[in-house]
């Protein structure tokens, strides 16, 4: 088709119970999260934790919907944060331990980081040297970690690969020595992105010998996030055996920090068709913006799945875009189950993770409301709605 736009991959998504959800029940735009699906994912993670004796944290950077914090607390051991604001959110709203990692801490924030955190993980030996005396002076018993770069890449997209050449994330394992690891209780690595068990095993195989002189001196190792543990084809038995093996050989506690796995296939983003212009093809202007509501569509890029989408060639194709002035505010080309009309409701699948935490108000585009649905009882509650003040208060 003339004017085709480049899309790297389609992110399939599973409609699950949302296939029977009435999209007109919520304001538009709106994130709708199924608490039953969240609990299903949490139960899988809790089972892994029980059988492997690992401790599993929710990565708030992926899913920080604190309305469901009590539910998360019933299944997981805590949360991991990526800076002072997430650490405060974890401390104030969630249960269990808080592990905080930041590529660069600021002195003005660090007292708050200490107050909110049970684990503080440094990105470099220099950051450790700068802030460790402040932790010791606080008198608070905090576990100290160092993020490492295994220098073994499993990433499929370079800009999402923490082990890409010249990465700023983590201390390269080739730079480790006794002085670097002095005062360190554990090691942290985050090298995966939406991946199965096998890349974790290969990464560990690549670095175990290098780390072995220090492993029995440490208390723990944290394998970070990016583990798609709740995906149906994930090798969960392999993961359990892997964790048990490391615990048996080195006596280490093991931590995992999944984010997306907690909210996988648990939410949709509902929108509305505002206009249907023509320019070489069918265009559809919606109140959903890629740049404001689903920025990974542009950054990754990827093509989110549309609820009720039909196979290409089985009906009219529409290029769906947002209301902003950005020419590239395009979500993708779709064949809906029923041809669009102005006012038609639409929904994109698998939007509970990352989309919600990345929303912005570029162009003054309104933020989506947030709703919780229970697919067993059909109960629905709108937990957050945004307005002009949310836009205004970000400016001056």
PABARO-516610 format. One record per residue (C-alpha): x, y, z; residue in three letters; residue number from 0. Coordinates in nm, 4 decimals, decimal comma. Layout:
N
+----------+----------+----------+---------+-----+
:       c1 :       c2 :       c3 : residuo : num :
+----------+----------+----------+---------+-----+
:        X :        Y :        Z :     ala : NUM :
...
+----------+----------+----------+---------+-----+
***
This chain:
396
+----------+----------+----------+---------+-----+
:       c1 :       c2 :       c3 : residuo : num :
+----------+----------+----------+---------+-----+
:   0,0000 :   0,0000 :   0,0000 :     unk :   0 :
:   0,1295 :   0,3443 :  -0,0870 :     unk :   1 :
:   0,2624 :   0,5333 :   0,2112 :     unk :   2 :
:   0,3216 :   0,2267 :   0,4300 :     unk :   3 :
:   0,4897 :   0,3153 :   0,7585 :     unk :   4 :
:   0,7767 :   0,1086 :   0,9019 :     unk :   5 :
:   0,6685 :  -0,1059 :   1,1973 :     unk :   6 :
:   0,9234 :  -0,3322 :   1,3637 :     unk :   7 :
:   0,6922 :  -0,5938 :   1,5096 :     unk :   8 :
:   0,3369 :  -0,6616 :   1,6123 :     unk :   9 :
:   0,2927 :  -0,7124 :   1,9838 :     unk :  10 :
:   0,0190 :  -0,9698 :   1,9785 :     unk :  11 :
:  -0,1504 :  -0,9497 :   2,3155 :     unk :  12 :
:  -0,4224 :  -1,1857 :   2,4355 :     unk :  13 :
:  -0,7759 :  -1,0416 :   2,4489 :     unk :  14 :
:  -0,8712 :  -1,2900 :   2,7195 :     unk :  15 :
:  -1,1765 :  -1,1725 :   2,9110 :     unk :  16 :
:  -1,1604 :  -0,8296 :   2,7452 :     unk :  17 :
:  -1,3263 :  -0,9833 :   2,4387 :     unk :  18 :
:  -1,6540 :  -0,9511 :   2,6307 :     unk :  19 :
:  -1,5902 :  -0,6129 :   2,7961 :     unk :  20 :
:  -1,8273 :  -0,3326 :   2,6933 :     unk :  21 :
:  -1,5955 :  -0,0485 :   2,5918 :     unk :  22 :
:  -1,8698 :   0,2083 :   2,6388 :     unk :  23 :
:  -1,8667 :   0,1549 :   3,0168 :     unk :  24 :
:  -1,5602 :   0,3743 :   3,0684 :     unk :  25 :
:  -1,4689 :   0,7319 :   2,9703 :     unk :  26 :
:  -1,2416 :   0,7715 :   2,6710 :     unk :  27 :
:  -0,9487 :   0,7462 :   2,6740 :     unk :  28 :
:  -0,9098 :   0,4999 :   2,9614 :     unk :  29 :
:  -0,6792 :   0,2264 :   3,0819 :     unk :  30 :
:  -0,8812 :  -0,0726 :   3,2048 :     unk :  31 :
:  -0,6945 :  -0,3278 :   3,4168 :     unk :  32 :
:  -0,8411 :  -0,6681 :   3,4984 :     unk :  33 :
:  -0,7541 :  -0,7464 :   3,8597 :     unk :  34 :
:  -0,8299 :  -1,1145 :   3,7982 :     unk :  35 :
:  -0,5598 :  -1,1284 :   3,5302 :     unk :  36 :
:  -0,3151 :  -0,9470 :   3,7585 :     unk :  37 :
:  -0,3819 :  -1,1978 :   4,0351 :     unk :  38 :
:  -0,3355 :  -1,4861 :   3,7921 :     unk :  39 :
:   0,0104 :  -1,3543 :   3,7023 :     unk :  40 :
:   0,0980 :  -1,2896 :   4,0666 :     unk :  41 :
:   0,0001 :  -1,6449 :   4,1600 :     unk :  42 :
:   0,2399 :  -1,7829 :   3,8976 :     unk :  43 :
:   0,5221 :  -1,5681 :   4,0338 :     unk :  44 :
:   0,4430 :  -1,6668 :   4,3926 :     unk :  45 :
:   0,4576 :  -2,0342 :   4,2938 :     unk :  46 :
:   0,8027 :  -1,9813 :   4,1394 :     unk :  47 :
:   0,9160 :  -1,8042 :   4,4561 :     unk :  48 :
:   0,7880 :  -2,0817 :   4,6819 :     unk :  49 :
:   0,9412 :  -2,3667 :   4,4845 :     unk :  50 :
:   1,2774 :  -2,1991 :   4,4221 :     unk :  51 :
:   1,3014 :  -2,0022 :   4,7499 :     unk :  52 :
:   1,3733 :  -1,6879 :   4,5456 :     unk :  53 :
:   1,2372 :  -1,3498 :   4,6511 :     unk :  54 :
:   1,0384 :  -1,1763 :   4,3795 :     unk :  55 :
:   0,9806 :  -0,8010 :   4,3618 :     unk :  56 :
:   0,7492 :  -0,5981 :   4,1401 :     unk :  57 :
:   0,9405 :  -0,3537 :   3,9176 :     unk :  58 :
:   0,7496 :  -0,0286 :   3,9594 :     unk :  59 :
:   0,9029 :   0,1165 :   3,6437 :     unk :  60 :
:   0,6792 :  -0,1182 :   3,4457 :     unk :  61 :
:   0,3617 :  -0,1214 :   3,6525 :     unk :  62 :
:   0,3060 :   0,1164 :   3,9433 :     unk :  63 :
:  -0,0731 :   0,1083 :   3,9743 :     unk :  64 :
:  -0,0806 :   0,1430 :   4,3516 :     unk :  65 :
:  -0,4574 :   0,0878 :   4,3600 :     unk :  66 :
:  -0,3596 :  -0,2797 :   4,3366 :     unk :  67 :
:  -0,0706 :  -0,2601 :   4,5863 :     unk :  68 :
:  -0,2578 :  -0,4659 :   4,8503 :     unk :  69 :
:  -0,3087 :  -0,7414 :   4,5937 :     unk :  70 :
:   0,0593 :  -0,7343 :   4,4960 :     unk :  71 :
:   0,1573 :  -0,7498 :   4,8628 :     unk :  72 :
:  -0,0311 :  -1,0761 :   4,9120 :     unk :  73 :
:   0,1900 :  -1,2526 :   4,6578 :     unk :  74 :
:   0,5303 :  -1,0826 :   4,6228 :     unk :  75 :
:   0,8107 :  -1,0022 :   4,8653 :     unk :  76 :
:   0,8417 :  -0,6352 :   4,7780 :     unk :  77 :
:   0,9130 :  -0,3831 :   4,5052 :     unk :  78 :
:   1,2083 :  -0,2389 :   4,3206 :     unk :  79 :
:   1,2458 :   0,1307 :   4,2471 :     unk :  80 :
:   1,4495 :   0,3302 :   3,9977 :     unk :  81 :
:   1,4953 :   0,6541 :   4,1895 :     unk :  82 :
:   1,3732 :   0,8674 :   4,4750 :     unk :  83 :
:   1,0095 :   0,9065 :   4,3674 :     unk :  84 :
:   0,9552 :   0,5377 :   4,2979 :     unk :  85 :
:   1,1285 :   0,4544 :   4,6253 :     unk :  86 :
:   0,8878 :   0,6818 :   4,8110 :     unk :  87 :
:   0,5929 :   0,5267 :   4,6278 :     unk :  88 :
:   0,7170 :   0,1786 :   4,7177 :     unk :  89 :
:   0,7668 :   0,2745 :   5,0831 :     unk :  90 :
:   0,4355 :   0,4593 :   5,1175 :     unk :  91 :
:   0,1973 :   0,2377 :   4,9185 :     unk :  92 :
:   0,3382 :  -0,1142 :   4,8936 :     unk :  93 :
:   0,4281 :  -0,3934 :   5,1341 :     unk :  94 :
:   0,7565 :  -0,5763 :   5,1838 :     unk :  95 :
:   1,1139 :  -0,4880 :   5,0997 :     unk :  96 :
:   1,2199 :  -0,2003 :   4,8747 :     unk :  97 :
:   1,5258 :  -0,2348 :   4,6498 :     unk :  98 :
:   1,6386 :   0,0877 :   4,4847 :     unk :  99 :
:   1,8735 :   0,1178 :   4,1896 :     unk : 100 :
:   1,9609 :   0,4380 :   4,0074 :     unk : 101 :
:   2,2287 :   0,4954 :   3,7451 :     unk : 102 :
:   2,3257 :   0,8140 :   3,9284 :     unk : 103 :
:   2,2119 :   0,9235 :   4,2749 :     unk : 104 :
:   2,1910 :   1,2915 :   4,3722 :     unk : 105 :
:   2,3102 :   1,4006 :   4,7181 :     unk : 106 :
:   1,9902 :   1,6001 :   4,7757 :     unk : 107 :
:   1,7814 :   1,2837 :   4,7311 :     unk : 108 :
:   1,9941 :   1,0360 :   4,9174 :     unk : 109 :
:   1,8584 :   1,0735 :   5,2695 :     unk : 110 :
:   1,5136 :   0,9947 :   5,1287 :     unk : 111 :
:   1,6558 :   0,6983 :   4,9369 :     unk : 112 :
:   1,8042 :   0,5592 :   5,2607 :     unk : 113 :
:   1,4810 :   0,6145 :   5,4555 :     unk : 114 :
:   1,2706 :   0,4320 :   5,1952 :     unk : 115 :
:   1,5025 :   0,1458 :   5,0938 :     unk : 116 :
:   1,6083 :  -0,1907 :   5,2297 :     unk : 117 :
:   1,8523 :  -0,2508 :   4,9437 :     unk : 118 :
:   2,0466 :   0,0284 :   4,7712 :     unk : 119 :
:   2,2208 :  -0,0755 :   4,4514 :     unk : 120 :
:   2,4981 :   0,1330 :   4,2987 :     unk : 121 :
:   2,5833 :   0,1550 :   3,9313 :     unk : 122 :
:   2,9552 :   0,2127 :   3,9767 :     unk : 123 :
:   3,2323 :   0,1882 :   4,2363 :     unk : 124 :
:   3,2546 :   0,5682 :   4,2386 :     unk : 125 :
:   2,8891 :   0,6022 :   4,3407 :     unk : 126 :
:   2,9442 :   0,3412 :   4,6117 :     unk : 127 :
:   3,2455 :   0,5280 :   4,7456 :     unk : 128 :
:   3,0569 :   0,8570 :   4,7443 :     unk : 129 :
:   2,7417 :   0,7425 :   4,9237 :     unk : 130 :
:   2,8353 :   0,4402 :   5,1361 :     unk : 131 :
:   2,9593 :   0,6614 :   5,4263 :     unk : 132 :
:   2,6196 :   0,8345 :   5,4291 :     unk : 133 :
:   2,4417 :   0,4993 :   5,4601 :     unk : 134 :
:   2,6756 :   0,3896 :   5,7396 :     unk : 135 :
:   2,6249 :   0,7199 :   5,9237 :     unk : 136 :
:   2,2470 :   0,6790 :   5,9066 :     unk : 137 :
:   2,2602 :   0,3709 :   6,1264 :     unk : 138 :
:   1,9934 :   0,2035 :   5,9144 :     unk : 139 :
:   2,0634 :  -0,1602 :   5,8235 :     unk : 140 :
:   2,0656 :  -0,1384 :   5,4421 :     unk : 141 :
:   2,1876 :  -0,4089 :   5,2067 :     unk : 142 :
:   2,4436 :  -0,2686 :   4,9594 :     unk : 143 :
:   2,4486 :  -0,3882 :   4,6006 :     unk : 144 :
:   2,6504 :  -0,3236 :   4,2866 :     unk : 145 :
:   2,5002 :  -0,3510 :   3,9410 :     unk : 146 :
:   2,7232 :  -0,5415 :   3,7011 :     unk : 147 :
:   2,7362 :  -0,5533 :   3,3227 :     unk : 148 :
:   2,7962 :  -0,9164 :   3,2210 :     unk : 149 :
:   2,9450 :  -0,7993 :   2,8899 :     unk : 150 :
:   2,7318 :  -1,0680 :   2,7293 :     unk : 151 :
:   2,4513 :  -0,9406 :   2,5121 :     unk : 152 :
:   2,1142 :  -1,1128 :   2,4685 :     unk : 153 :
:   1,9210 :  -0,7994 :   2,3696 :     unk : 154 :
:   1,7253 :  -0,7970 :   2,0468 :     unk : 155 :
:   1,7006 :  -0,4161 :   2,0187 :     unk : 156 :
:   2,0218 :  -0,2237 :   2,0819 :     unk : 157 :
:   1,8699 :   0,0739 :   2,2628 :     unk : 158 :
:   1,6974 :  -0,1617 :   2,5100 :     unk : 159 :
:   2,0094 :  -0,3745 :   2,5613 :     unk : 160 :
:   2,1933 :  -0,2890 :   2,8868 :     unk : 161 :
:   2,4921 :  -0,4894 :   2,7618 :     unk : 162 :
:   2,5303 :  -0,3063 :   2,4309 :     unk : 163 :
:   2,8778 :  -0,1622 :   2,3636 :     unk : 164 :
:   2,9549 :   0,1447 :   2,5761 :     unk : 165 :
:   2,6454 :   0,0911 :   2,7929 :     unk : 166 :
:   2,6245 :   0,3246 :   3,0926 :     unk : 167 :
:   2,4391 :   0,0618 :   3,2976 :     unk : 168 :
:   2,6408 :  -0,1507 :   3,5362 :     unk : 169 :
:   3,0066 :  -0,2078 :   3,6138 :     unk : 170 :
:   3,1646 :  -0,4353 :   3,3508 :     unk : 171 :
:   3,2534 :  -0,7734 :   3,5010 :     unk : 172 :
:   3,6035 :  -0,7357 :   3,3562 :     unk : 173 :
:   3,6557 :  -0,4425 :   3,5976 :     unk : 174 :
:   3,5634 :  -0,6316 :   3,9150 :     unk : 175 :
:   3,8244 :  -0,6848 :   4,1863 :     unk : 176 :
:   3,8408 :  -0,7062 :   4,5640 :     unk : 177 :
:   3,8520 :  -0,3276 :   4,6069 :     unk : 178 :
:   3,5490 :  -0,2733 :   4,3827 :     unk : 179 :
:   3,3496 :  -0,5313 :   4,5799 :     unk : 180 :
:   3,4551 :  -0,4132 :   4,9261 :     unk : 181 :
:   3,1448 :  -0,3320 :   5,1301 :     unk : 182 :
:   2,9125 :  -0,4996 :   4,8796 :     unk : 183 :
:   2,6485 :  -0,7460 :   5,0031 :     unk : 184 :
:   2,5182 :  -0,8528 :   4,6638 :     unk : 185 :
:   2,5322 :  -0,8162 :   4,2879 :     unk : 186 :
:   2,2571 :  -0,6972 :   4,0574 :     unk : 187 :
:   2,2233 :  -0,7507 :   3,6840 :     unk : 188 :
:   1,9439 :  -0,6616 :   3,4468 :     unk : 189 :
:   2,0180 :  -0,7816 :   3,0970 :     unk : 190 :
:   1,6897 :  -0,9098 :   2,9519 :     unk : 191 :
:   1,3822 :  -0,7566 :   2,7883 :     unk : 192 :
:   1,0625 :  -0,9589 :   2,7412 :     unk : 193 :
:   1,2639 :  -1,2810 :   2,7186 :     unk : 194 :
:   1,2423 :  -1,6434 :   2,8183 :     unk : 195 :
:   1,4597 :  -1,8462 :   3,0526 :     unk : 196 :
:   1,7270 :  -1,9524 :   2,8039 :     unk : 197 :
:   1,8927 :  -1,6073 :   2,7675 :     unk : 198 :
:   1,9274 :  -1,5916 :   3,1471 :     unk : 199 :
:   2,0972 :  -1,9298 :   3,1525 :     unk : 200 :
:   2,3347 :  -1,8297 :   2,8720 :     unk : 201 :
:   2,4223 :  -1,5051 :   3,0499 :     unk : 202 :
:   2,4985 :  -1,6862 :   3,3750 :     unk : 203 :
:   2,7093 :  -1,9434 :   3,1891 :     unk : 204 :
:   2,9105 :  -1,6561 :   3,0403 :     unk : 205 :
:   2,9914 :  -1,4915 :   3,3761 :     unk : 206 :
:   2,9804 :  -1,7592 :   3,6479 :     unk : 207 :
:   3,3506 :  -1,8428 :   3,6259 :     unk : 208 :
:   3,4459 :  -1,4741 :   3,6389 :     unk : 209 :
:   3,2271 :  -1,4153 :   3,9458 :     unk : 210 :
:   3,3102 :  -1,7386 :   4,1273 :     unk : 211 :
:   3,5983 :  -1,5954 :   4,3400 :     unk : 212 :
:   3,3492 :  -1,3638 :   4,5125 :     unk : 213 :
:   3,0164 :  -1,5494 :   4,5081 :     unk : 214 :
:   3,0599 :  -1,7354 :   4,8384 :     unk : 215 :
:   3,1527 :  -1,4089 :   5,0111 :     unk : 216 :
:   2,8307 :  -1,2381 :   4,9011 :     unk : 217 :
:   2,4819 :  -1,2644 :   5,0496 :     unk : 218 :
:   2,2699 :  -1,2407 :   4,7362 :     unk : 219 :
:   2,2440 :  -1,1931 :   4,3629 :     unk : 220 :
:   1,9592 :  -1,0096 :   4,1933 :     unk : 221 :
:   1,8833 :  -1,1111 :   3,8348 :     unk : 222 :
:   1,6753 :  -0,8000 :   3,7688 :     unk : 223 :
:   1,3829 :  -0,7928 :   3,5296 :     unk : 224 :
:   1,2932 :  -0,8678 :   3,1695 :     unk : 225 :
:   1,1852 :  -1,2234 :   3,2572 :     unk : 226 :
:   0,8556 :  -1,3110 :   3,0829 :     unk : 227 :
:   0,7783 :  -1,5681 :   3,3512 :     unk : 228 :
:   0,3989 :  -1,5502 :   3,3166 :     unk : 229 :
:   0,4010 :  -1,6093 :   2,9417 :     unk : 230 :
:   0,2584 :  -1,9517 :   2,8581 :     unk : 231 :
:   0,5733 :  -2,0777 :   2,6836 :     unk : 232 :
:   0,8220 :  -1,9658 :   2,9519 :     unk : 233 :
:   1,0347 :  -2,2520 :   3,0895 :     unk : 234 :
:   0,9350 :  -2,2102 :   3,4538 :     unk : 235 :
:   1,0710 :  -2,5512 :   3,5558 :     unk : 236 :
:   1,4068 :  -2,4527 :   3,4098 :     unk : 237 :
:   1,4051 :  -2,1277 :   3,6096 :     unk : 238 :
:   1,3259 :  -2,3079 :   3,9360 :     unk : 239 :
:   1,6060 :  -2,5599 :   3,8803 :     unk : 240 :
:   1,8478 :  -2,2785 :   3,7875 :     unk : 241 :
:   1,7773 :  -2,0840 :   4,1068 :     unk : 242 :
:   1,7965 :  -2,3924 :   4,3257 :     unk : 243 :
:   2,1312 :  -2,4821 :   4,1699 :     unk : 244 :
:   2,2869 :  -2,1429 :   4,2418 :     unk : 245 :
:   2,1535 :  -2,1441 :   4,5970 :     unk : 246 :
:   2,2998 :  -2,4907 :   4,6568 :     unk : 247 :
:   2,6433 :  -2,4103 :   4,5107 :     unk : 248 :
:   2,7006 :  -2,0691 :   4,6641 :     unk : 249 :
:   2,4534 :  -2,0263 :   4,9512 :     unk : 250 :
:   2,3189 :  -1,7068 :   4,7934 :     unk : 251 :
:   1,9735 :  -1,5592 :   4,8261 :     unk : 252 :
:   1,8243 :  -1,4973 :   4,4811 :     unk : 253 :
:   1,6081 :  -1,2028 :   4,3800 :     unk : 254 :
:   1,4058 :  -1,1446 :   4,0637 :     unk : 255 :
:   1,2428 :  -0,8155 :   3,9622 :     unk : 256 :
:   0,9802 :  -0,8799 :   3,6929 :     unk : 257 :
:   0,7644 :  -0,5866 :   3,5885 :     unk : 258 :
:   0,5871 :  -0,6692 :   3,2664 :     unk : 259 :
:   0,5282 :  -1,0277 :   3,3837 :     unk : 260 :
:   0,3029 :  -0,8961 :   3,6627 :     unk : 261 :
:   0,0734 :  -0,7117 :   3,4233 :     unk : 262 :
:   0,1101 :  -0,9190 :   3,1059 :     unk : 263 :
:  -0,2201 :  -0,9365 :   2,9110 :     unk : 264 :
:  -0,3999 :  -0,7713 :   3,2027 :     unk : 265 :
:  -0,5035 :  -0,4350 :   3,0614 :     unk : 266 :
:  -0,6375 :  -0,2483 :   2,7610 :     unk : 267 :
:  -0,6360 :   0,1140 :   2,6498 :     unk : 268 :
:  -0,9799 :   0,2252 :   2,5353 :     unk : 269 :
:  -1,0259 :   0,5088 :   2,2867 :     unk : 270 :
:  -1,2717 :   0,6616 :   2,0439 :     unk : 271 :
:  -1,2661 :   0,7432 :   1,6729 :     unk : 272 :
:  -1,2972 :   1,1199 :   1,6234 :     unk : 273 :
:  -1,2700 :   1,1586 :   1,2453 :     unk : 274 :
:  -1,2302 :   0,9483 :   0,9307 :     unk : 275 :
:  -1,0452 :   1,1516 :   0,6660 :     unk : 276 :
:  -0,9070 :   1,0178 :   0,3370 :     unk : 277 :
:  -0,5592 :   1,0764 :   0,1953 :     unk : 278 :
:  -0,4493 :   0,7901 :  -0,0263 :     unk : 279 :
:  -0,6031 :   0,5472 :   0,2226 :     unk : 280 :
:  -0,8532 :   0,5341 :   0,5079 :     unk : 281 :
:  -0,7336 :   0,7424 :   0,8028 :     unk : 282 :
:  -0,8759 :   0,7298 :   1,1536 :     unk : 283 :
:  -0,8131 :   1,0068 :   1,4063 :     unk : 284 :
:  -0,8595 :   0,8821 :   1,7623 :     unk : 285 :
:  -0,8307 :   1,0352 :   2,1068 :     unk : 286 :
:  -0,5468 :   0,7888 :   2,1693 :     unk : 287 :
:  -0,2018 :   0,9266 :   2,0990 :     unk : 288 :
:   0,1035 :   0,7114 :   2,0360 :     unk : 289 :
:   0,3347 :   0,9865 :   2,1551 :     unk : 290 :
:   0,1303 :   1,0735 :   2,4659 :     unk : 291 :
:  -0,0286 :   0,7447 :   2,5689 :     unk : 292 :
:   0,1820 :   0,4652 :   2,4153 :     unk : 293 :
:   0,5268 :   0,6170 :   2,3525 :     unk : 294 :
:   0,6900 :   0,2761 :   2,3084 :     unk : 295 :
:   0,4974 :   0,2511 :   1,9802 :     unk : 296 :
:   0,7306 :   0,5225 :   1,8522 :     unk : 297 :
:   1,0380 :   0,4497 :   2,0632 :     unk : 298 :
:   1,0664 :   0,0716 :   2,0175 :     unk : 299 :
:   0,8927 :   0,0742 :   1,7666 :     unk : 300 :
:   0,6133 :  -0,1802 :   1,7793 :     unk : 301 :
:   0,2556 :  -0,2207 :   1,6620 :     unk : 302 :
:   0,0078 :  -0,2943 :   1,9446 :     unk : 303 :
:  -0,2708 :  -0,5393 :   1,8713 :     unk : 304 :
:  -0,6232 :  -0,4026 :   1,8297 :     unk : 305 :
:  -0,9091 :  -0,5731 :   2,0113 :     unk : 306 :
:  -1,1214 :  -0,7485 :   1,7499 :     unk : 307 :
:  -0,8697 :  -0,7000 :   1,4693 :     unk : 308 :
:  -0,9257 :  -0,9047 :   1,1528 :     unk : 309 :
:  -0,6662 :  -1,0529 :   0,9201 :     unk : 310 :
:  -0,5331 :  -0,8240 :   0,6454 :     unk : 311 :
:  -0,7322 :  -0,8391 :   0,3253 :     unk : 312 :
:  -1,0617 :  -0,9234 :   0,4990 :     unk : 313 :
:  -1,1986 :  -0,5682 :   0,5197 :     unk : 314 :
:  -1,1098 :  -0,1997 :   0,4972 :     unk : 315 :
:  -0,7722 :  -0,0952 :   0,6399 :     unk : 316 :
:  -0,7410 :   0,2171 :   0,8555 :     unk : 317 :
:  -0,4291 :   0,4000 :   0,9644 :     unk : 318 :
:  -0,5029 :   0,4959 :   1,3247 :     unk : 319 :
:  -0,3344 :   0,8058 :   1,4610 :     unk : 320 :
:  -0,3688 :   1,0447 :   1,7503 :     unk : 321 :
:  -0,5009 :   1,3979 :   1,7938 :     unk : 322 :
:  -0,1615 :   1,5656 :   1,8422 :     unk : 323 :
:   0,0196 :   1,7831 :   1,5883 :     unk : 324 :
:   0,3119 :   1,5384 :   1,5624 :     unk : 325 :
:   0,3124 :   1,3980 :   1,2073 :     unk : 326 :
:   0,4493 :   1,0698 :   1,3385 :     unk : 327 :
:   0,1723 :   1,0252 :   1,5966 :     unk : 328 :
:   0,0622 :   0,7054 :   1,4220 :     unk : 329 :
:  -0,0289 :   0,3829 :   1,6008 :     unk : 330 :
:  -0,0489 :   0,1568 :   1,2958 :     unk : 331 :
:  -0,2601 :   0,0127 :   1,0150 :     unk : 332 :
:  -0,5551 :  -0,2056 :   1,1172 :     unk : 333 :
:  -0,8513 :  -0,3990 :   0,9806 :     unk : 334 :
:  -1,1222 :  -0,3714 :   1,2486 :     unk : 335 :
:  -1,3939 :  -0,6327 :   1,2897 :     unk : 336 :
:  -1,6525 :  -0,3701 :   1,1947 :     unk : 337 :
:  -1,5716 :  -0,0706 :   0,9707 :     unk : 338 :
:  -1,5161 :   0,2412 :   1,1783 :     unk : 339 :
:  -1,7695 :   0,5148 :   1,2246 :     unk : 340 :
:  -1,7162 :   0,8442 :   1,4032 :     unk : 341 :
:  -1,7746 :   0,7631 :   1,7685 :     unk : 342 :
:  -1,6658 :   0,3979 :   1,7382 :     unk : 343 :
:  -1,4910 :   0,2673 :   2,0478 :     unk : 344 :
:  -1,1588 :   0,0856 :   2,0068 :     unk : 345 :
:  -0,9119 :  -0,0794 :   2,2441 :     unk : 346 :
:  -0,5478 :  -0,1796 :   2,2211 :     unk : 347 :
:  -0,4356 :  -0,4933 :   2,4023 :     unk : 348 :
:  -0,1682 :  -0,5513 :   2,6662 :     unk : 349 :
:  -0,1421 :  -0,1882 :   2,7747 :     unk : 350 :
:  -0,1286 :  -0,2225 :   3,1556 :     unk : 351 :
:   0,2514 :  -0,2226 :   3,1666 :     unk : 352 :
:   0,4812 :   0,0577 :   3,0532 :     unk : 353 :
:   0,2128 :   0,2551 :   2,8656 :     unk : 354 :
:   0,0467 :   0,3746 :   3,1871 :     unk : 355 :
:   0,3739 :   0,4811 :   3,3501 :     unk : 356 :
:   0,4997 :   0,6603 :   3,0375 :     unk : 357 :
:   0,2018 :   0,8814 :   2,9567 :     unk : 358 :
:   0,2629 :   1,2522 :   2,9034 :     unk : 359 :
:   0,0679 :   1,5669 :   2,8161 :     unk : 360 :
:   0,2465 :   1,6849 :   2,5000 :     unk : 361 :
:   0,0201 :   1,9255 :   2,3083 :     unk : 362 :
:  -0,2104 :   1,9321 :   2,6091 :     unk : 363 :
:  -0,3512 :   1,5928 :   2,5091 :     unk : 364 :
:  -0,5575 :   1,4657 :   2,8057 :     unk : 365 :
:  -0,4272 :   1,1736 :   3,0077 :     unk : 366 :
:  -0,6317 :   0,8516 :   3,0035 :     unk : 367 :
:  -0,8492 :   0,7692 :   3,3014 :     unk : 368 :
:  -0,7663 :   0,4533 :   3,4963 :     unk : 369 :
:  -1,0221 :   0,1828 :   3,5780 :     unk : 370 :
:  -1,0132 :  -0,1548 :   3,7497 :     unk : 371 :
:  -1,2393 :  -0,4318 :   3,6231 :     unk : 372 :
:  -1,3002 :  -0,7725 :   3,7768 :     unk : 373 :
:  -1,3610 :  -1,0166 :   3,4942 :     unk : 374 :
:  -1,5136 :  -1,2726 :   3,7323 :     unk : 375 :
:  -1,7740 :  -1,0487 :   3,8955 :     unk : 376 :
:  -1,7941 :  -0,7838 :   3,6170 :     unk : 377 :
:  -1,7503 :  -0,5147 :   3,8839 :     unk : 378 :
:  -1,5968 :  -0,1953 :   3,7469 :     unk : 379 :
:  -1,4588 :   0,1077 :   3,9267 :     unk : 380 :
:  -1,3008 :   0,4241 :   3,7895 :     unk : 381 :
:  -1,0065 :   0,4911 :   4,0206 :     unk : 382 :
:  -0,8522 :   0,7988 :   3,8581 :     unk : 383 :
:  -0,9575 :   1,0730 :   3,6170 :     unk : 384 :
:  -0,7332 :   1,3553 :   3,4981 :     unk : 385 :
:  -0,8100 :   1,7100 :   3,3929 :     unk : 386 :
:  -0,6657 :   2,0479 :   3,3046 :     unk : 387 :
:  -0,4844 :   2,0886 :   3,6372 :     unk : 388 :
:  -0,2780 :   1,7775 :   3,5701 :     unk : 389 :
:  -0,1499 :   1,9491 :   3,2554 :     unk : 390 :
:  -0,1175 :   2,2919 :   3,4179 :     unk : 391 :
:   0,0803 :   2,1790 :   3,7211 :     unk : 392 :
:   0,3577 :   2,0336 :   3,5083 :     unk : 393 :
:   0,4263 :   2,3768 :   3,3631 :     unk : 394 :
:   0,5098 :   2,7197 :   3,4974 :     unk : 395 :
+----------+----------+----------+---------+-----+
***
